[in-house]
């Protein structure tokens, strides 16, 4: 059959869930003939008879037909569930007639180590593999998502036209650039999702403070988010939060207040937090955002604890307008920290994995189409374009000034949260990171002494205190029981 089938497709896509269908429609709108395939072939026919009708979209009822209908080098995207299904479809494609030089793009939320493995495996067979993060949800897929491709760079000249055509645009630039080798594209998408967790948690904490601390109604809070969306916090997540708080149920009450407060998660935020620990990078805000979701899921335990564990009752007195300005500053300052931490992590990954990640391009890709898109990212793009070797986002003049201006209000919000008994894990950890990062001498000297005392893990002396007894740059162990101690030193790992 494959020998008789005419190759008409410029691009092929496997997986006809809503995201897949919308990406196909998007590509067709941009002049590409797309071949569509789904494991449940009836779904292909339904799609062709409805949404795809009259467009440059053709269907395939088998993998062999799908491969045969694509022009060479074949450009194929998988939009299927991450994990084993991706490997299964790759193996099926290998058995269905794909040839050396063909390109497979995994557009799902795959974990980057899997993409590393698949890139190497397929390169050994002459197939160019690309792992691409795609963000923007259903609407983004239809009208322009943020696309983060990485993997076998030989594929980029062949897929650039398709991916950049269907991606979102920001100030005329495509929100799709080559990210790097192996799993770099999926890694950047993972960090994007982690930052998304952080942004959402910060917004939820601001909402909680307004609701429980100030006693504001849904409409009043929506008005505040609407106002914030006109300034430095202008973003997709602030915009949808405004809409959610304006939305009333049939009985006239705010629907969001009826939703069970137990958050779900798909795991990408957890991946970011785990990778940060592996890298030794203090990506504290994303970590707290993940833990906040874990805590929320303990609904039964929290309900019982609310009846047994007491704390303060919020009692606000003062200038509400000024307090809301402080809250805006806390949100802005914490957001700066979250992105600074995210870029620290990516910078560390680039060194660890040998990737040449382009930070200005990453910020550009996130400016449009994706869930974390915001005006804020233009400032990050500008910072890294003006200084590609910028060590830390907080060292940029713009962000340095912004975070210093946010400090007073930010500290007020964190302290009020503690005094009122309203949890602010993301606001608090962001502020603690800022204070720790700007501190020349942290108490880790005592920690090192403790480790040496009980485990002989050694320590290093400060250069200004180096001597013949304690030479600079050397690992030193001291018998701490010889100077007043009465607990035996021993070997213990911690």
Secondary structure as a PSIPRED ss2 file (coil, helix, strand):
# PSIPRED VFORMAT (PSIPRED V4.0)

   1 X C   1.000  0.000  0.000
   2 X C   1.000  0.000  0.000
   3 X C   1.000  0.000  0.000
   4 X C   1.000  0.000  0.000
   5 X C   1.000  0.000  0.000
   6 X C   1.000  0.000  0.000
   7 X C   1.000  0.000  0.000
   8 X C   1.000  0.000  0.000
   9 X E   0.000  0.000  1.000
  10 X C   1.000  0.000  0.000
  11 X E   0.000  0.000  1.000
  12 X E   0.000  0.000  1.000
  13 X E   0.000  0.000  1.000
  14 X E   0.000  0.000  1.000
  15 X C   1.000  0.000  0.000
  16 X C   1.000  0.000  0.000
  17 X C   1.000  0.000  0.000
  18 X H   0.000  1.000  0.000
  19 X H   0.000  1.000  0.000
  20 X H   0.000  1.000  0.000
  21 X H   0.000  1.000  0.000
  22 X H   0.000  1.000  0.000
  23 X H   0.000  1.000  0.000
  24 X H   0.000  1.000  0.000
  25 X H   0.000  1.000  0.000
  26 X H   0.000  1.000  0.000
  27 X H   0.000  1.000  0.000
  28 X H   0.000  1.000  0.000
  29 X H   0.000  1.000  0.000
  30 X C   1.000  0.000  0.000
  31 X C   1.000  0.000  0.000
  32 X C   1.000  0.000  0.000
  33 X C   1.000  0.000  0.000
  34 X E   0.000  0.000  1.000
  35 X E   0.000  0.000  1.000
  36 X E   0.000  0.000  1.000
  37 X E   0.000  0.000  1.000
  38 X C   1.000  0.000  0.000
  39 X C   1.000  0.000  0.000
  40 X C   1.000  0.000  0.000
  41 X H   0.000  1.000  0.000
  42 X H   0.000  1.000  0.000
  43 X H   0.000  1.000  0.000
  44 X H   0.000  1.000  0.000
  45 X H   0.000  1.000  0.000
  46 X H   0.000  1.000  0.000
  47 X H   0.000  1.000  0.000
  48 X H   0.000  1.000  0.000
  49 X H   0.000  1.000  0.000
  50 X C   1.000  0.000  0.000
  51 X C   1.000  0.000  0.000
  52 X C   1.000  0.000  0.000
  53 X C   1.000  0.000  0.000
  54 X C   1.000  0.000  0.000
  55 X C   1.000  0.000  0.000
  56 X C   1.000  0.000  0.000
  57 X E   0.000  0.000  1.000
  58 X E   0.000  0.000  1.000
  59 X E   0.000  0.000  1.000
  60 X C   1.000  0.000  0.000
  61 X C   1.000  0.000  0.000
  62 X C   1.000  0.000  0.000
  63 X H   0.000  1.000  0.000
  64 X H   0.000  1.000  0.000
  65 X H   0.000  1.000  0.000
  66 X H   0.000  1.000  0.000
  67 X H   0.000  1.000  0.000
  68 X H   0.000  1.000  0.000
  69 X C   1.000  0.000  0.000
  70 X E   0.000  0.000  1.000
  71 X C   1.000  0.000  0.000
  72 X C   1.000  0.000  0.000
  73 X C   1.000  0.000  0.000
  74 X C   1.000  0.000  0.000
  75 X E   0.000  0.000  1.000
  76 X E   0.000  0.000  1.000
  77 X E   0.000  0.000  1.000
  78 X E   0.000  0.000  1.000
  79 X C   1.000  0.000  0.000
  80 X C   1.000  0.000  0.000
  81 X C   1.000  0.000  0.000
  82 X C   1.000  0.000  0.000
  83 X C   1.000  0.000  0.000
  84 X H   0.000  1.000  0.000
  85 X H   0.000  1.000  0.000
  86 X H   0.000  1.000  0.000
  87 X H   0.000  1.000  0.000
  88 X H   0.000  1.000  0.000
  89 X H   0.000  1.000  0.000
  90 X H   0.000  1.000  0.000
  91 X H   0.000  1.000  0.000
  92 X H   0.000  1.000  0.000
  93 X H   0.000  1.000  0.000
  94 X H   0.000  1.000  0.000
  95 X H   0.000  1.000  0.000
  96 X C   1.000  0.000  0.000
  97 X C   1.000  0.000  0.000
  98 X C   1.000  0.000  0.000
  99 X C   1.000  0.000  0.000
 100 X C   1.000  0.000  0.000
 101 X C   1.000  0.000  0.000
 102 X C   1.000  0.000  0.000
 103 X E   0.000  0.000  1.000
 104 X E   0.000  0.000  1.000
 105 X E   0.000  0.000  1.000
 106 X E   0.000  0.000  1.000
 107 X C   1.000  0.000  0.000
 108 X C   1.000  0.000  0.000
 109 X C   1.000  0.000  0.000
 110 X C   1.000  0.000  0.000
 111 X C   1.000  0.000  0.000
 112 X H   0.000  1.000  0.000
 113 X H   0.000  1.000  0.000
 114 X H   0.000  1.000  0.000
 115 X H   0.000  1.000  0.000
 116 X H   0.000  1.000  0.000
 117 X H   0.000  1.000  0.000
 118 X H   0.000  1.000  0.000
 119 X H   0.000  1.000  0.000
 120 X H   0.000  1.000  0.000
 121 X H   0.000  1.000  0.000
 122 X H   0.000  1.000  0.000
 123 X H   0.000  1.000  0.000
 124 X C   1.000  0.000  0.000
 125 X C   1.000  0.000  0.000
 126 X C   1.000  0.000  0.000
 127 X C   1.000  0.000  0.000
 128 X E   0.000  0.000  1.000
 129 X E   0.000  0.000  1.000
 130 X E   0.000  0.000  1.000
 131 X E   0.000  0.000  1.000
 132 X E   0.000  0.000  1.000
 133 X E   0.000  0.000  1.000
 134 X E   0.000  0.000  1.000
 135 X E   0.000  0.000  1.000
 136 X C   1.000  0.000  0.000
 137 X H   0.000  1.000  0.000
 138 X H   0.000  1.000  0.000
 139 X H   0.000  1.000  0.000
 140 X H   0.000  1.000  0.000
 141 X H   0.000  1.000  0.000
 142 X H   0.000  1.000  0.000
 143 X H   0.000  1.000  0.000
 144 X C   1.000  0.000  0.000
 145 X E   0.000  0.000  1.000
 146 X E   0.000  0.000  1.000
 147 X E   0.000  0.000  1.000
 148 X E   0.000  0.000  1.000
 149 X E   0.000  0.000  1.000
 150 X E   0.000  0.000  1.000
 151 X E   0.000  0.000  1.000
 152 X C   1.000  0.000  0.000
 153 X H   0.000  1.000  0.000
 154 X H   0.000  1.000  0.000
 155 X H   0.000  1.000  0.000
 156 X H   0.000  1.000  0.000
 157 X H   0.000  1.000  0.000
 158 X H   0.000  1.000  0.000
 159 X H   0.000  1.000  0.000
 160 X H   0.000  1.000  0.000
 161 X H   0.000  1.000  0.000
 162 X H   0.000  1.000  0.000
 163 X H   0.000  1.000  0.000
 164 X H   0.000  1.000  0.000
 165 X H   0.000  1.000  0.000
 166 X H   0.000  1.000  0.000
 167 X E   0.000  0.000  1.000
 168 X C   1.000  0.000  0.000
 169 X E   0.000  0.000  1.000
 170 X E   0.000  0.000  1.000
 171 X C   1.000  0.000  0.000
 172 X C   1.000  0.000  0.000
 173 X E   0.000  0.000  1.000
 174 X E   0.000  0.000  1.000
 175 X C   1.000  0.000  0.000
 176 X E   0.000  0.000  1.000
 177 X C   1.000  0.000  0.000
 178 X C   1.000  0.000  0.000
 179 X C   1.000  0.000  0.000
 180 X E   0.000  0.000  1.000
 181 X E   0.000  0.000  1.000
 182 X C   1.000  0.000  0.000
 183 X C   1.000  0.000  0.000
 184 X H   0.000  1.000  0.000
 185 X H   0.000  1.000  0.000
 186 X H   0.000  1.000  0.000
 187 X H   0.000  1.000  0.000
 188 X H   0.000  1.000  0.000
 189 X H   0.000  1.000  0.000
 190 X H   0.000  1.000  0.000
 191 X H   0.000  1.000  0.000
 192 X H   0.000  1.000  0.000
 193 X H   0.000  1.000  0.000
 194 X H   0.000  1.000  0.000
 195 X H   0.000  1.000  0.000
 196 X H   0.000  1.000  0.000
 197 X H   0.000  1.000  0.000
 198 X H   0.000  1.000  0.000
 199 X H   0.000  1.000  0.000
 200 X H   0.000  1.000  0.000
 201 X H   0.000  1.000  0.000
 202 X H   0.000  1.000  0.000
 203 X H   0.000  1.000  0.000
 204 X H   0.000  1.000  0.000
 205 X H   0.000  1.000  0.000
 206 X H   0.000  1.000  0.000
 207 X H   0.000  1.000  0.000
 208 X H   0.000  1.000  0.000
 209 X H   0.000  1.000  0.000
 210 X H   0.000  1.000  0.000
 211 X H   0.000  1.000  0.000
 212 X H   0.000  1.000  0.000
 213 X H   0.000  1.000  0.000
 214 X C   1.000  0.000  0.000
 215 X C   1.000  0.000  0.000
 216 X C   1.000  0.000  0.000
 217 X C   1.000  0.000  0.000
 218 X H   0.000  1.000  0.000
 219 X H   0.000  1.000  0.000
 220 X H   0.000  1.000  0.000
 221 X H   0.000  1.000  0.000
 222 X H   0.000  1.000  0.000
 223 X H   0.000  1.000  0.000
 224 X H   0.000  1.000  0.000
 225 X H   0.000  1.000  0.000
 226 X H   0.000  1.000  0.000
 227 X H   0.000  1.000  0.000
 228 X H   0.000  1.000  0.000
 229 X C   1.000  0.000  0.000
 230 X C   1.000  0.000  0.000
 231 X C   1.000  0.000  0.000
 232 X C   1.000  0.000  0.000
 233 X C   1.000  0.000  0.000
 234 X C   1.000  0.000  0.000
 235 X E   0.000  0.000  1.000
 236 X H   0.000  1.000  0.000
 237 X H   0.000  1.000  0.000
 238 X H   0.000  1.000  0.000
 239 X H   0.000  1.000  0.000
 240 X H   0.000  1.000  0.000
 241 X H   0.000  1.000  0.000
 242 X H   0.000  1.000  0.000
 243 X H   0.000  1.000  0.000
 244 X H   0.000  1.000  0.000
 245 X H   0.000  1.000  0.000
 246 X H   0.000  1.000  0.000
 247 X C   1.000  0.000  0.000
 248 X E   0.000  0.000  1.000
 249 X C   1.000  0.000  0.000
 250 X C   1.000  0.000  0.000
 251 X C   1.000  0.000  0.000
 252 X C   1.000  0.000  0.000
 253 X C   1.000  0.000  0.000
 254 X E   0.000  0.000  1.000
 255 X H   0.000  1.000  0.000
 256 X H   0.000  1.000  0.000
 257 X H   0.000  1.000  0.000
 258 X H   0.000  1.000  0.000
 259 X C   1.000  0.000  0.000
 260 X C   1.000  0.000  0.000
 261 X C   1.000  0.000  0.000
 262 X C   1.000  0.000  0.000
 263 X C   1.000  0.000  0.000
 264 X C   1.000  0.000  0.000
 265 X C   1.000  0.000  0.000
 266 X C   1.000  0.000  0.000
 267 X C   1.000  0.000  0.000
 268 X H   0.000  1.000  0.000
 269 X H   0.000  1.000  0.000
 270 X H   0.000  1.000  0.000
 271 X H   0.000  1.000  0.000
 272 X H   0.000  1.000  0.000
 273 X H   0.000  1.000  0.000
 274 X H   0.000  1.000  0.000
 275 X H   0.000  1.000  0.000
 276 X H   0.000  1.000  0.000
 277 X H   0.000  1.000  0.000
 278 X H   0.000  1.000  0.000
 279 X H   0.000  1.000  0.000
 280 X C   1.000  0.000  0.000
 281 X C   1.000  0.000  0.000
 282 X C   1.000  0.000  0.000
 283 X C   1.000  0.000  0.000
 284 X H   0.000  1.000  0.000
 285 X H   0.000  1.000  0.000
 286 X H   0.000  1.000  0.000
 287 X H   0.000  1.000  0.000
 288 X H   0.000  1.000  0.000
 289 X H   0.000  1.000  0.000
 290 X H   0.000  1.000  0.000
 291 X H   0.000  1.000  0.000
 292 X H   0.000  1.000  0.000
 293 X H   0.000  1.000  0.000
 294 X H   0.000  1.000  0.000
 295 X H   0.000  1.000  0.000
 296 X H   0.000  1.000  0.000
 297 X C   1.000  0.000  0.000
 298 X C   1.000  0.000  0.000
 299 X H   0.000  1.000  0.000
 300 X H   0.000  1.000  0.000
 301 X H   0.000  1.000  0.000
 302 X H   0.000  1.000  0.000
 303 X H   0.000  1.000  0.000
 304 X H   0.000  1.000  0.000
 305 X H   0.000  1.000  0.000
 306 X H   0.000  1.000  0.000
 307 X H   0.000  1.000  0.000
 308 X H   0.000  1.000  0.000
 309 X C   1.000  0.000  0.000
 310 X C   1.000  0.000  0.000
 311 X C   1.000  0.000  0.000
 312 X C   1.000  0.000  0.000
 313 X C   1.000  0.000  0.000
 314 X C   1.000  0.000  0.000
 315 X C   1.000  0.000  0.000
 316 X C   1.000  0.000  0.000
 317 X C   1.000  0.000  0.000
 318 X C   1.000  0.000  0.000
 319 X C   1.000  0.000  0.000
 320 X H   0.000  1.000  0.000
 321 X H   0.000  1.000  0.000
 322 X H   0.000  1.000  0.000
 323 X H   0.000  1.000  0.000
 324 X H   0.000  1.000  0.000
 325 X H   0.000  1.000  0.000
 326 X H   0.000  1.000  0.000
 327 X H   0.000  1.000  0.000
 328 X H   0.000  1.000  0.000
 329 X H   0.000  1.000  0.000
 330 X H   0.000  1.000  0.000
 331 X H   0.000  1.000  0.000
 332 X H   0.000  1.000  0.000
 333 X H   0.000  1.000  0.000
 334 X H   0.000  1.000  0.000
 335 X H   0.000  1.000  0.000
 336 X H   0.000  1.000  0.000
 337 X H   0.000  1.000  0.000
 338 X H   0.000  1.000  0.000
 339 X H   0.000  1.000  0.000
 340 X H   0.000  1.000  0.000
 341 X H   0.000  1.000  0.000
 342 X H   0.000  1.000  0.000
 343 X H   0.000  1.000  0.000
 344 X H   0.000  1.000  0.000
 345 X H   0.000  1.000  0.000
 346 X H   0.000  1.000  0.000
 347 X H   0.000  1.000  0.000
 348 X H   0.000  1.000  0.000
 349 X H   0.000  1.000  0.000
 350 X H   0.000  1.000  0.000
 351 X H   0.000  1.000  0.000
 352 X H   0.000  1.000  0.000
 353 X H   0.000  1.000  0.000
 354 X C   1.000  0.000  0.000
 355 X C   1.000  0.000  0.000
 356 X C   1.000  0.000  0.000
 357 X C   1.000  0.000  0.000
 358 X C   1.000  0.000  0.000
 359 X H   0.000  1.000  0.000
 360 X H   0.000  1.000  0.000
 361 X H   0.000  1.000  0.000
 362 X H   0.000  1.000  0.000
 363 X H   0.000  1.000  0.000
 364 X H   0.000  1.000  0.000
 365 X H   0.000  1.000  0.000
 366 X C   1.000  0.000  0.000
 367 X C   1.000  0.000  0.000
 368 X C   1.000  0.000  0.000
 369 X C   1.000  0.000  0.000
 370 X C   1.000  0.000  0.000
 371 X C   1.000  0.000  0.000
 372 X C   1.000  0.000  0.000
 373 X C   1.000  0.000  0.000
 374 X E   0.000  0.000  1.000
 375 X C   1.000  0.000  0.000
 376 X H   0.000  1.000  0.000
 377 X H   0.000  1.000  0.000
 378 X H   0.000  1.000  0.000
 379 X H   0.000  1.000  0.000
 380 X H   0.000  1.000  0.000
 381 X H   0.000  1.000  0.000
 382 X H   0.000  1.000  0.000
 383 X H   0.000  1.000  0.000
 384 X H   0.000  1.000  0.000
 385 X H   0.000  1.000  0.000
 386 X H   0.000  1.000  0.000
 387 X C   1.000  0.000  0.000
 388 X C   1.000  0.000  0.000
 389 X C   1.000  0.000  0.000
 390 X C   1.000  0.000  0.000
 391 X C   1.000  0.000  0.000
 392 X C   1.000  0.000  0.000
 393 X H   0.000  1.000  0.000
 394 X H   0.000  1.000  0.000
 395 X H   0.000  1.000  0.000
 396 X C   1.000  0.000  0.000
 397 X H   0.000  1.000  0.000
 398 X H   0.000  1.000  0.000
 399 X H   0.000  1.000  0.000
 400 X H   0.000  1.000  0.000
 401 X H   0.000  1.000  0.000
 402 X H   0.000  1.000  0.000
 403 X H   0.000  1.000  0.000
 404 X H   0.000  1.000  0.000
 405 X H   0.000  1.000  0.000
 406 X H   0.000  1.000  0.000
 407 X H   0.000  1.000  0.000
 408 X H   0.000  1.000  0.000
 409 X H   0.000  1.000  0.000
 410 X H   0.000  1.000  0.000
 411 X H   0.000  1.000  0.000
 412 X H   0.000  1.000  0.000
 413 X H   0.000  1.000  0.000
 414 X H   0.000  1.000  0.000
 415 X H   0.000  1.000  0.000
 416 X H   0.000  1.000  0.000
 417 X H   0.000  1.000  0.000
 418 X H   0.000  1.000  0.000
 419 X H   0.000  1.000  0.000
 420 X H   0.000  1.000  0.000
 421 X C   1.000  0.000  0.000
 422 X C   1.000  0.000  0.000
 423 X C   1.000  0.000  0.000
 424 X C   1.000  0.000  0.000
 425 X H   0.000  1.000  0.000
 426 X H   0.000  1.000  0.000
 427 X H   0.000  1.000  0.000
 428 X H   0.000  1.000  0.000
 429 X H   0.000  1.000  0.000
 430 X H   0.000  1.000  0.000
 431 X H   0.000  1.000  0.000
 432 X H   0.000  1.000  0.000
 433 X H   0.000  1.000  0.000
 434 X H   0.000  1.000  0.000
 435 X H   0.000  1.000  0.000
 436 X H   0.000  1.000  0.000
 437 X H   0.000  1.000  0.000
 438 X C   1.000  0.000  0.000
 439 X C   1.000  0.000  0.000
 440 X C   1.000  0.000  0.000
 441 X C   1.000  0.000  0.000
 442 X C   1.000  0.000  0.000
 443 X C   1.000  0.000  0.000
 444 X H   0.000  1.000  0.000
 445 X H   0.000  1.000  0.000
 446 X H   0.000  1.000  0.000
 447 X H   0.000  1.000  0.000
 448 X H   0.000  1.000  0.000
 449 X H   0.000  1.000  0.000
 450 X H   0.000  1.000  0.000
 451 X H   0.000  1.000  0.000
 452 X H   0.000  1.000  0.000
 453 X H   0.000  1.000  0.000
 454 X H   0.000  1.000  0.000
 455 X H   0.000  1.000  0.000
 456 X C   1.000  0.000  0.000
 457 X C   1.000  0.000  0.000
 458 X C   1.000  0.000  0.000
 459 X E   0.000  0.000  1.000
 460 X C   1.000  0.000  0.000
 461 X C   1.000  0.000  0.000
 462 X C   1.000  0.000  0.000
 463 X H   0.000  1.000  0.000
 464 X H   0.000  1.000  0.000
 465 X H   0.000  1.000  0.000
 466 X C   1.000  0.000  0.000
 467 X C   1.000  0.000  0.000
 468 X C   1.000  0.000  0.000
 469 X C   1.000  0.000  0.000
 470 X C   1.000  0.000  0.000
 471 X C   1.000  0.000  0.000
 472 X C   1.000  0.000  0.000
 473 X C   1.000  0.000  0.000
 474 X C   1.000  0.000  0.000
 475 X C   1.000  0.000  0.000
 476 X E   0.000  0.000  1.000
 477 X C   1.000  0.000  0.000
 478 X C   1.000  0.000  0.000
 479 X C   1.000  0.000  0.000
 480 X H   0.000  1.000  0.000
 481 X H   0.000  1.000  0.000
 482 X H   0.000  1.000  0.000
 483 X C   1.000  0.000  0.000
 484 X C   1.000  0.000  0.000
 485 X C   1.000  0.000  0.000
 486 X C   1.000  0.000  0.000
 487 X C   1.000  0.000  0.000
 488 X C   1.000  0.000  0.000
 489 X C   1.000  0.000  0.000
 490 X C   1.000  0.000  0.000
 491 X C   1.000  0.000  0.000
 492 X C   1.000  0.000  0.000
 493 X C   1.000  0.000  0.000
 494 X C   1.000  0.000  0.000
